Amino acid sequence: MSELKKILCVLSMAILLLVAAGCVQPDNTEMSEQEDQIIIEAHNELLSQKQDRIALVNAAIELIDEKGELAFPEFRENNSQWYHDDSYITVWKAEGIRVVYPPKASGEGEDVKDLEDYNGKPFGRMFIDTALSEEGEGWVDYYWPKPGETSPSKKYTFVKRTTIDNQTYLVNSGFYLDDYIYTNDLEDLEHFSRFGDVFIGNLFHPETTDKELEVNYSIAHVIIKPGKSIESHMMKNPEVYYVLEGEGVLYIEDMPVELSKGKLVHIPANSKQSTENTGHVDLEFFAINEPAWAEGNEEMVE
C-alpha cells in the first residue's frame, strides 16, 4: 500500500474513533454542510484547472488553424493569455522537436522525444503516443521542476494533436498539482527532538501550511529510539496512534497496551499516557489529533 493510501486509511479509522469519542459531531447539519462545501470547492478548483488547460490548448489550436506557424510568436508573449507565471503553451513536432517553449527560448529546436522525468518516466514518448493515439488527445502526469525551481513537482499536462499543412504538431499545457492539492512526504519531513531520543515531524498540521485547508486535525510522525520513551503526559483531546514500524508499550492510565506494526490505538481525552520502545529498532507511528495538536492541550504529569 502506498504511503498516501496508508495515511488516508489511518485518517479514516482515526476520525471514526474520534467520532465515537464525541470529539467530532457528524450529526451537526450546519457543520456537515460546511464540510461538504469545502470538499466541493476543492474539487471544483481542481476540475476548473483541468478545464482551463483543455480550453487553453483548444484555443491555441484554433489560432494555429487560423495563422499556422505565425501563431507561435504570440504563444511566447509573457503576461498574455498564453504565457503567465507557470502557465504556458508548448508546441512540438510529432517527431519530438520542440518548437515553442516560452519558459526557455534556448530550449526550442531541441529533440525532446526521449525526455524523462526525475523518476525516469519517459514522458516525452508519452506526449507523442498520446497525441498520435486514436483519440488524438489526453493527459500525461510526471515530475518536473516549476520555472525557476530545481526540485521536481507533480505536473499534469493536456496534450492534443493538430496539423499545419502536412506537418503534425503536439500542443500542450499543464499545471502543478501542489498548487491546488496539499501533499507531503515522510522522506521530506524535518523532525525535532523531544524527551531525549524521541523525534517528531509534522506530516500534516493546518498551521504549518500556506494553504487555507479549513480542517482542524494534525498527523505527526513520531520516532522513538530503542530503549527510550515519551514521558507521562495528558492531552485534553482524544488521540490515535497508528504504528508503522517497531515494537513498544503504550501506557494509558498505567495500563499497558502492546504496540507493533499495523496496530491502531485510541487514547481517550484527559488520559495519562506514556510510550516506551521495547524493541531493538526505531518505534515509528502516526499520532493523530483532532483538534490539531496545540501546546495548550498538552500537560506533563508525574
MIPA-890106 format. One line per 2 residues: number of its first residue (from 1); their letters; for each residue x, y negated, z negated of C-alpha. Coordinates in pm, whole numbers. Layout:
N
NUM> A> X:Y:Z  ...;
END
This chain:
302
1> MS> 0:0:0  137:-347:89;
3> EL> 210:-599:-186  -76:-819:-63;
5> KK> -327:-532:-76  -193:-428:-416;
7> IL> -239:-780:-552  -591:-802:-413;
9> CV> -686:-467:-568  -535:-563:-902;
11> LS> -704:-900:-898  -1041:-744:-819;
13> MA> -1006:-499:-1111  -888:-777:-1339;
15> IL> -1179:-1006:-1256  -1424:-722:-1322;
17> LL> -1268:-673:-1664  -1278:-1046:-1734;
19> VA> -1644:-1050:-1635  -1709:-770:-1882;
21> AG> -1527:-971:-2148  -1760:-1263:-2092;
23> CV> -1488:-1494:-1965  -1644:-1510:-1619;
25> QP> -2017:-1557:-1580  -2131:-1404:-1248;
27> DN> -2497:-1481:-1314  -2436:-1857:-1318;
29> TE> -2615:-1957:-999  -2458:-2300:-976;
31> MS> -2103:-2164:-1017  -2172:-1882:-771;
33> EQ> -2292:-2131:-512  -1979:-2343:-564;
35> ED> -1752:-2041:-525  -1939:-1933:-212;
37> QI> -1897:-2283:-68  -1522:-2277:-140;
39> II> -1488:-1944:40  -1695:-2072:332;
41> EA> -1489:-2391:361  -1158:-2198:352;
43> HN> -1290:-1957:614  -1421:-2242:830;
45> EL> -1089:-2426:815  -902:-2123:944;
47> LS> -1172:-2046:1201  -1167:-2410:1313;
49> QK> -790:-2394:1362  -824:-2083:1580;
51> QD> -1096:-2250:1786  -884:-2565:1819;
53> RI> -589:-2364:1956  -813:-2193:2212;
55> AL> -971:-2524:2312  -630:-2691:2349;
57> VN> -495:-2413:2572  -811:-2418:2785;
59> AA> -786:-2798:2819  -420:-2767:2921;
61> IE> -513:-2510:3186  -782:-2743:3320;
63> LI> -519:-3017:3352  -283:-2772:3526;
65> DE> -563:-2673:3765  -606:-3042:3845;
67> KG> -244:-3161:3863  -29:-2849:3893;
69> EL> 325:-2897:3760  262:-3272:3741;
71> AF> 74:-3195:3420  391:-3076:3246;
73> PE> 528:-3424:3152  201:-3502:2974;
75> FR> 247:-3195:2751  585:-3336:2637;
77> EN> 447:-3671:2520  478:-3695:2143;
79> NS> 183:-3817:1934  -55:-3713:2209;
81> QW> -337:-3459:2209  -87:-3207:2345;
83> YH> 202:-3264:2105  194:-3389:1746;
85> DD> 357:-3264:1425  397:-2885:1468;
87> SY> 113:-2857:1722  214:-2838:2087;
89> IT> 160:-2670:2422  424:-2434:2559;
91> VW> 432:-2308:2918  625:-2006:3050;
93> KA> 654:-1849:3391  530:-1490:3391;
95> EG> 884:-1357:3427  975:-1523:3097;
97> IR> 1127:-1859:3194  1019:-2133:2953;
99> VV> 934:-2448:3148  761:-2665:2884;
101> YP> 881:-2671:2522  815:-3010:2357;
103> PK> 998:-2949:2023  1328:-2887:2203;
105> AS> 1362:-3005:2561  1702:-2835:2591;
107> GE> 1521:-2503:2549  1338:-2548:2877;
109> GE> 1467:-2335:3161  1577:-2055:2928;
111> DV> 1485:-1692:2983  1289:-1613:2666;
113> KD> 1119:-1286:2753  1343:-1099:2508;
115> LE> 1276:-1333:2216  1236:-1155:1882;
117> DY> 1116:-1296:1554  1301:-1276:1223;
119> NG> 1177:-920:1171  1280:-805:1517;
121> KP> 928:-819:1661  954:-866:2043;
123> FG> 701:-1146:2066  845:-1270:2397;
125> RM> 743:-946:2566  414:-954:2375;
127> FI> 334:-1302:2513  386:-1177:2866;
129> DT> 198:-849:2815  -96:-1035:2659;
131> AL> -120:-1286:2942  -84:-1020:3211;
133> SE> -341:-790:3050  -685:-736:3199;
135> EG> -831:-993:2958  -563:-1245:3052;
137> EG> -552:-1391:2703  -513:-1305:2335;
139> WV> -341:-1372:2003  16:-1282:1904;
141> DY> 147:-1309:1547  513:-1332:1446;
143> YW> 752:-1510:1208  912:-1830:1337;
145> PK> 1053:-2148:1173  846:-2464:1178;
147> PG> 1006:-2754:1369  1290:-2893:1160;
149> ET> 1300:-2591:927  1524:-2284:919;
151> SP> 1322:-2031:715  1051:-1844:909;
153> SK> 676:-1880:857  392:-1660:984;
155> KY> 264:-1802:1312  -41:-1713:1523;
157> TF> -28:-1813:1888  -302:-1804:2151;
159> VK> -167:-1708:2495  -356:-1738:2825;
161> RT> -274:-1679:3189  -310:-1935:3468;
163> TI> -162:-1991:3815  -18:-2271:4024;
165> DN> -22:-2177:4390  116:-1821:4383;
167> QT> 310:-1858:4056  166:-1710:3735;
169> YL> 216:-1904:3412  155:-1843:3041;
171> VN> 7:-2132:2845  12:-2103:2466;
173> SG> -34:-2292:2144  -13:-2170:1785;
175> FY> -43:-2260:1419  129:-2159:1097;
177> LD> -82:-1954:858  59:-2104:538;
179> DY> -73:-2446:641  -421:-2310:576;
181> IY> -382:-1999:356  -179:-1979:33;
183> TN> 70:-1693:28  361:-1593:-193;
185> DL> 609:-1307:-216  764:-1128:-513;
187> ED> 1104:-1146:-346  1083:-1527:-333;
189> LE> 992:-1584:-699  1213:-1783:-933;
191> HF> 1200:-1618:-1276  1267:-1790:-1607;
193> SR> 1374:-1627:-1931  1159:-1586:-2243;
195> FG> 1204:-1374:-2555  1564:-1295:-2459;
197> DV> 1583:-1038:-2179  1229:-1098:-2056;
199> FI> 1186:-1276:-1723  866:-1429:-1587;
201> GN> 785:-1558:-1240  461:-1729:-1138;
203> LF> 331:-1530:-845  20:-1745:-849;
205> HP> -77:-2044:-1062  -304:-2321:-932;
207> ET> -92:-2592:-1094  226:-2487:-911;
209> TD> 84:-2512:-558  40:-2815:-337;
211> KE> -298:-2692:-213  -644:-2758:-354;
213> LE> -739:-2395:-414  -1030:-2456:-654;
215> VN> -958:-2145:-861  -858:-2108:-1225;
217> YS> -669:-1784:-1275  -298:-1702:-1273;
219> IA> -82:-1399:-1192  264:-1376:-1347;
221> HV> 531:-1121:-1256  691:-1004:-1581;
223> II> 1018:-811:-1615  1128:-667:-1950;
225> KP> 1478:-522:-1964  1533:-175:-2121;
227> GK> 1514:-184:-2499  1376:-539:-2503;
229> SI> 1030:-669:-2590  782:-956:-2579;
231> ES> 728:-1083:-2931  390:-1077:-3105;
233> HM> 153:-1347:-2984  -214:-1412:-2911;
235> MK> -393:-1551:-2606  -719:-1740:-2653;
237> NP> -836:-1591:-2324  -856:-1224:-2213;
239> EV> -555:-1094:-2025  -496:-799:-1792;
241> YY> -168:-613:-1740  -103:-401:-1430;
243> VL> 221:-200:-1438  434:-193:-1124;
245> EG> 742:-4:-1247  889:143:-1564;
247> EG> 757:261:-1899  673:91:-2225;
249> VL> 428:37:-2505  176:-247:-2538;
251> YI> 61:-304:-2895  -288:-455:-2930;
253> ED> -365:-533:-3296  -80:-290:-3380;
255> MP> -249:-10:-3182  -7:138:-2921;
257> VE> -108:168:-2554  140:355:-2335;
259> LS> 241:179:-2015  350:349:-1693;
261> KG> 341:277:-1322  -15:219:-1200;
263> KL> -160:162:-1549  -405:-126:-1598;
265> VH> -484:-255:-1948  -734:-519:-2057;
267> IP> -631:-722:-2364  -928:-888:-2539;
269> AN> -909:-1259:-2620  -756:-1359:-2955;
271> SK> -588:-1019:-2998  -238:-990:-3141;
273> QS> -20:-830:-2876  342:-737:-2810;
275> TE> 510:-531:-2540  822:-313:-2554;
277> NT> 1023:-150:-2277  1086:207:-2395;
279> GH> 1237:333:-2070  1576:319:-1900;
281> VD> 1478:84:-1614  1309:-255:-1597;
283> LE> 945:-261:-1704  760:-471:-1444;
285> FF> 397:-573:-1449  148:-837:-1343;
287> AI> -4:-1045:-1625  -336:-1188:-1507;
289> NE> -504:-1469:-1698  -843:-1634:-1647;
291> PA> -845:-1925:-1703  -493:-1977:-1573;
293> WA> -216:-1941:-1829  -162:-2255:-2037;
295> EG> 74:-2316:-2326  -216:-2432:-2543;
297> NE> -383:-2091:-2507  -85:-1903:-2648;
299> EM> 6:-1874:-3017  305:-1688:-3159;
301> VE> 222:-1470:-3462  419:-1276:-3723;
END
